[in-house]
Amino acid sequence: MRARIDNDVLILHHEDIPRYKRQGSVVRNSFFWALRSIAGRSDFEKDWEFEAEIWPALARMLLSFSESGYLGLAETTLEFDAEEAGPIPALLRSVSHRV
């Protein structure tokens, strides 16, 4: 998922957020609701925001869904722009990479 950090807020690109589908995969729908439950802002068709205080929970959740094997790495890994200034925060390194 494409990500960036602005003023200690992690922002996930809205096109990379998993979609809730009424008849969709239980795992993917659970992932959607889990992400939404900890997001500070999760408006429809807008980027989702996660404050720094919940980054440990977000990292654990991404790792857990990744290890389940039901979702791909692109869905459970934070992708930061290689040209973005500054390092990836330590709390998010285990579930992130630069592209």
ZIWO-V880674 format. One record per run of one state. SS is the DSSP state (alpha for helix, beta for strand, coil for the rest). FROM is the first residue (numbers start at 1). LEN is the number of residues. If there is no record, write none. Layout:
# ZIWO-V880674
SS_FROM_LEN, SS_FROM_LEN
This chain:
# ZIWO-V880674
coil_1_1, beta_2_5, coil_7_2, beta_9_4, coil_13_1, alpha_14_3, coil_17_9, alpha_26_13, coil_39_2, beta_41_1, coil_42_6, beta_48_4, alpha_52_17, coil_69_4, alpha_73_4, coil_77_1, beta_78_3, coil_81_9, alpha_90_6, beta_96_3, coil_99_1
